[in-house]
Amino acid sequence: MPASEPASAAAAALAPPPALAQAAPPRRVRAVVGHAALDFAIAVAIVLALSMIATMAWAFARGLEIAMRQPGSAATDALQAIGQPGALAQLSMAMAAVGGAAVAVYLLRRRAGREERAASWRAARRPATWGWALGVGLAAFGLSAALSWIGEQLGIEPVPSNVQMIQAALRSQFALTLLFAVVAAPAYEELLFRRVLFGRFWAAGLPGLGIVLSSLAFALMHEVPGLSGNGPGAIALLWLTYAAIGASFAWVYRRTGTLWGPIAAHGINNLLACALLYLHS
């Protein structure tokens, strides 16, 4: 599970960037797009590096456990016995990788100031903020269900690459999996995709472009081609679904003026999705 230190850093970022009144000139647009692309590239690199480190650490710990339990066993036998990480271990490593990347990019690239944090907490105390979060969370889940139904009518049945892992984790450690999926994942993903990526465009007076590009990045990070058995049509539908959900979270971030809004909406969407997965597992 991610450490409390990154979590506190994530909480410190709950602030809206100041929106500029004038539209940015083309040169400014190119600069903002370039900075956002660099943000995303750094995040992907950190996710890959942390995933590799976590996998190696798990394999080492697992090998040490086997060696202590079966002293004198051949190295090849020990390697075969290591196997693959379980669903909960995979989920934990994914959370650590994404959380670490989100916090690192935030701290290195777009750290919030004191005034922004204060404005965010003021917005979080408004009851309307939580009403919008609830409405958008329910709407996002309904939208994903509607797009899935449309896909079925067209003969397309996409299966998100993380579905089996989450179902298995829910069966083995229900409460801990919910903590990851409903609390940790929304906090870190909103920090990266809404506060850092969308927020960069919002601060430059380009919220529309920010919604489009940050939502596309959100979709690509969630469904990478080649990591599942989905065909081109299924991947396109998944990208559309994730991009639409990401756009709704960006909208509620701008509407409420605090990152707590999309975090709550994201958590509600994930809670409903986990409940559906658990019932069908």
C-alpha positions as CSV (number, residue, x, y, z in Angstrom):
1,M,0.0,0.0,0.0
2,P,1.4,3.5,-0.8
3,A,3.0,5.3,2.1
4,S,1.3,8.1,4.0
5,E,4.0,10.6,2.9
6,P,2.9,10.5,-0.8
7,A,-0.7,10.6,0.3
8,S,-0.1,13.8,2.3
9,A,1.6,15.3,-0.7
10,A,-1.4,14.4,-2.9
11,A,-3.7,16.1,-0.4
12,A,-1.6,19.2,-0.5
13,A,-2.3,19.5,-4.2
14,L,-6.1,19.8,-3.9
15,A,-6.3,23.2,-5.5
16,P,-7.6,24.8,-8.7
17,P,-5.0,26.5,-10.9
18,P,-6.0,30.1,-11.7
19,A,-7.8,30.3,-15.0
20,L,-6.7,33.2,-17.3
21,A,-9.2,35.5,-18.9
22,Q,-7.5,35.8,-22.3
23,A,-7.1,33.0,-24.8
24,A,-3.5,31.9,-25.2
25,P,-1.7,32.7,-28.5
26,P,-0.5,29.8,-30.7
27,R,3.0,29.9,-29.4
28,R,1.7,29.6,-25.9
29,V,-0.5,26.7,-26.9
30,R,2.5,24.8,-28.3
31,A,4.4,25.5,-25.1
32,V,1.7,24.2,-22.9
33,V,1.2,21.1,-25.0
34,G,4.9,20.4,-24.9
35,H,5.0,20.8,-21.1
36,A,2.0,18.5,-20.7
37,A,3.6,15.9,-23.0
38,L,6.7,16.0,-20.9
39,D,4.6,15.6,-17.7
40,F,3.0,12.5,-19.2
41,A,6.3,11.1,-20.5
42,I,7.9,11.5,-17.1
43,A,4.9,9.8,-15.4
44,V,5.0,6.8,-17.8
45,A,8.8,6.4,-17.3
46,I,8.4,6.5,-13.5
47,V,5.5,4.0,-13.7
48,L,7.6,1.6,-15.7
49,A,10.6,2.0,-13.5
50,L,8.6,1.5,-10.3
51,S,6.7,-1.4,-11.7
52,M,10.0,-3.1,-12.6
53,I,11.5,-2.4,-9.2
54,A,8.4,-3.7,-7.4
55,T,8.3,-6.9,-9.5
56,M,12.0,-7.6,-8.8
57,A,11.5,-7.0,-5.1
58,W,8.5,-9.3,-5.1
59,A,10.4,-12.0,-7.0
60,F,13.4,-11.7,-4.6
61,A,11.2,-11.9,-1.5
62,R,9.3,-14.9,-3.0
63,G,12.6,-16.7,-3.9
64,L,13.9,-16.1,-0.4
65,E,10.8,-17.5,1.1
66,I,11.0,-20.7,-1.1
67,A,14.7,-21.1,-0.4
68,M,14.1,-20.9,3.4
69,R,11.2,-23.4,3.1
70,Q,13.0,-25.8,0.8
71,P,16.8,-25.5,1.6
72,G,19.1,-27.2,-0.9
73,S,16.6,-27.1,-3.8
74,A,18.0,-26.5,-7.3
75,A,18.0,-23.0,-8.6
76,T,15.9,-24.0,-11.6
77,D,13.3,-25.6,-9.3
78,A,13.3,-22.5,-7.2
79,L,12.8,-20.2,-10.2
80,Q,9.9,-22.3,-11.4
81,A,8.3,-22.3,-8.0
82,I,8.3,-18.5,-7.8
83,G,5.5,-18.2,-10.3
84,Q,3.5,-14.9,-10.8
85,P,2.4,-12.4,-8.2
86,G,-1.2,-12.8,-7.0
87,A,-4.0,-10.4,-7.8
88,L,-3.6,-8.4,-4.6
89,A,0.2,-8.2,-5.1
90,Q,-0.3,-7.0,-8.6
91,L,-2.8,-4.4,-7.5
92,S,-0.5,-3.2,-4.7
93,M,2.4,-2.9,-7.1
94,A,0.2,-1.0,-9.6
95,M,-1.0,1.4,-6.9
96,A,2.6,2.0,-5.7
97,A,3.8,2.7,-9.3
98,V,1.0,5.0,-10.3
99,G,1.0,6.7,-6.9
100,G,4.7,7.3,-6.9
101,A,4.6,8.7,-10.5
102,A,1.7,11.0,-9.7
103,V,3.3,12.4,-6.6
104,A,6.7,12.7,-8.2
105,V,5.4,14.6,-11.3
106,Y,3.3,16.9,-9.1
107,L,6.2,17.7,-6.8
108,L,8.7,18.2,-9.7
109,R,6.4,19.9,-12.2
110,R,3.3,21.5,-10.8
111,R,3.3,21.9,-7.0
112,A,0.4,23.9,-5.6
113,G,1.0,27.2,-3.7
114,R,-0.5,28.2,-0.4
115,E,-3.2,30.3,-1.9
116,E,-4.3,27.5,-4.2
117,R,-4.5,25.0,-1.4
118,A,-6.6,27.5,0.7
119,A,-9.0,28.1,-2.2
120,S,-9.4,24.3,-2.6
121,W,-10.3,23.7,1.0
122,R,-12.8,26.6,0.9
123,A,-14.4,24.9,-2.1
124,A,-14.4,21.5,-0.5
125,R,-16.5,22.9,2.4
126,R,-19.3,23.9,0.1
127,P,-22.1,21.3,0.1
128,A,-22.6,21.9,-3.7
129,T,-19.2,20.4,-4.3
130,W,-20.2,17.0,-3.0
131,G,-23.5,17.2,-4.8
132,W,-21.7,17.7,-8.1
133,A,-19.3,14.9,-7.2
134,L,-22.1,12.5,-6.5
135,G,-24.0,13.4,-9.6
136,V,-20.9,13.1,-11.9
137,G,-19.8,9.8,-10.2
138,L,-23.2,8.3,-10.9
139,A,-23.3,9.7,-14.4
140,A,-19.8,8.4,-15.2
141,F,-20.8,4.9,-14.2
142,G,-24.1,5.1,-16.1
143,L,-22.2,6.4,-19.2
144,S,-19.8,3.5,-19.1
145,A,-22.6,1.0,-18.7
146,A,-24.4,2.6,-21.7
147,L,-21.3,2.5,-23.9
148,S,-20.8,-1.2,-22.9
149,W,-24.4,-2.0,-23.9
150,I,-24.0,-0.2,-27.2
151,G,-20.9,-2.2,-27.8
152,E,-22.7,-5.4,-27.1
153,Q,-25.4,-4.5,-29.7
154,L,-22.6,-4.0,-32.2
155,G,-21.0,-7.3,-31.4
156,I,-18.2,-5.8,-29.5
157,E,-17.6,-7.0,-25.9
158,P,-14.4,-5.3,-24.5
159,V,-12.9,-6.6,-21.4
160,P,-10.7,-4.1,-19.5
161,S,-7.2,-5.4,-18.9
162,N,-7.5,-5.0,-15.1
163,V,-10.9,-6.7,-14.7
164,Q,-9.7,-10.2,-13.8
165,M,-7.1,-8.9,-11.4
166,I,-9.6,-6.8,-9.6
167,Q,-12.2,-9.6,-9.4
168,A,-9.6,-12.0,-8.0
169,A,-8.4,-9.4,-5.5
170,L,-11.9,-8.7,-4.4
171,R,-12.5,-12.4,-3.7
172,S,-9.3,-12.7,-1.6
173,Q,-9.1,-9.3,0.2
174,F,-12.4,-7.5,-0.2
175,A,-11.8,-4.5,2.1
176,L,-8.2,-3.9,1.1
177,T,-9.1,-4.0,-2.6
178,L,-11.9,-1.5,-2.0
179,L,-9.4,0.7,-0.2
180,F,-7.1,0.6,-3.2
181,A,-9.8,1.0,-5.9
182,V,-12.1,3.5,-4.2
183,V,-9.6,5.7,-2.2
184,A,-6.0,5.3,-3.4
185,A,-6.5,5.0,-7.2
186,P,-8.9,8.0,-7.5
187,A,-6.6,10.2,-5.4
188,Y,-3.4,9.4,-7.3
189,E,-5.0,9.3,-10.8
190,E,-6.8,12.6,-10.2
191,L,-3.6,14.2,-9.0
192,L,-1.8,13.2,-12.2
193,F,-4.5,13.5,-14.9
194,R,-6.6,16.4,-13.5
195,R,-4.3,18.4,-11.2
196,V,-1.1,18.1,-13.3
197,L,-2.2,17.6,-16.9
198,F,-5.6,19.2,-17.1
199,G,-4.6,21.8,-14.6
200,R,-1.7,23.0,-16.8
201,F,-4.1,23.8,-19.6
202,W,-6.7,25.3,-17.3
203,A,-4.1,27.7,-15.9
204,A,-3.1,28.7,-19.4
205,G,-6.7,29.5,-20.4
206,L,-7.2,26.3,-22.4
207,P,-9.6,24.2,-20.4
208,G,-11.3,22.7,-23.5
209,L,-8.1,21.5,-25.0
210,G,-7.0,20.3,-21.6
211,I,-10.1,18.2,-21.2
212,V,-9.5,16.5,-24.5
213,L,-5.8,15.8,-24.2
214,S,-5.8,14.8,-20.5
215,S,-8.8,12.5,-21.1
216,L,-7.0,10.8,-24.0
217,A,-3.9,10.3,-21.8
218,F,-6.2,8.9,-19.1
219,A,-7.7,6.5,-21.6
220,L,-4.3,5.4,-23.0
221,M,-2.9,4.7,-19.5
222,H,-5.8,2.5,-18.6
223,E,-5.9,0.4,-21.8
224,V,-2.6,-0.2,-23.4
225,P,-2.9,-2.1,-26.7
226,G,-1.3,-5.5,-26.6
227,L,-1.8,-6.1,-22.9
228,S,-5.2,-7.8,-23.3
229,G,-7.0,-10.0,-25.8
230,N,-9.1,-7.1,-27.0
231,G,-9.3,-6.4,-30.7
232,P,-9.1,-2.9,-32.4
233,G,-12.9,-2.3,-32.0
234,A,-12.9,-3.3,-28.3
235,I,-9.9,-1.1,-27.6
236,A,-11.4,1.8,-29.4
237,L,-14.6,1.4,-27.3
238,L,-12.6,1.2,-24.1
239,W,-10.7,4.3,-25.0
240,L,-13.9,6.2,-25.7
241,T,-15.3,5.0,-22.4
242,Y,-12.3,6.0,-20.4
243,A,-11.9,9.3,-22.2
244,A,-15.5,10.2,-21.6
245,I,-15.2,9.4,-17.9
246,G,-12.0,11.4,-17.7
247,A,-13.6,14.3,-19.3
248,S,-16.5,14.2,-16.8
249,F,-13.9,14.3,-13.9
250,A,-12.1,17.2,-15.5
251,W,-15.4,19.0,-15.8
252,V,-16.4,18.5,-12.2
253,Y,-12.9,19.7,-11.1
254,R,-13.4,22.9,-13.0
255,R,-17.0,23.3,-11.8
256,T,-16.2,22.8,-8.1
257,G,-12.8,24.4,-8.0
258,T,-11.3,21.6,-5.9
259,L,-9.6,18.3,-6.7
260,W,-11.7,16.7,-3.9
261,G,-14.6,16.9,-6.4
262,P,-13.2,14.6,-9.1
263,I,-11.6,12.4,-6.4
264,A,-15.0,11.8,-4.9
265,A,-16.7,11.3,-8.3
266,H,-14.0,8.9,-9.3
267,G,-14.3,7.0,-6.1
268,I,-18.1,6.6,-6.5
269,N,-17.6,5.4,-10.0
270,N,-15.0,2.8,-8.9
271,L,-17.2,1.7,-5.9
272,L,-20.1,0.9,-8.2
273,A,-17.8,-0.8,-10.7
274,C,-16.3,-3.0,-7.9
275,A,-19.7,-3.9,-6.6
276,L,-20.8,-5.0,-10.1
277,L,-17.6,-7.0,-10.6
278,Y,-18.0,-8.7,-7.2
279,L,-21.5,-9.7,-7.9
280,H,-20.5,-11.2,-11.2
281,S,-17.3,-12.9,-9.9
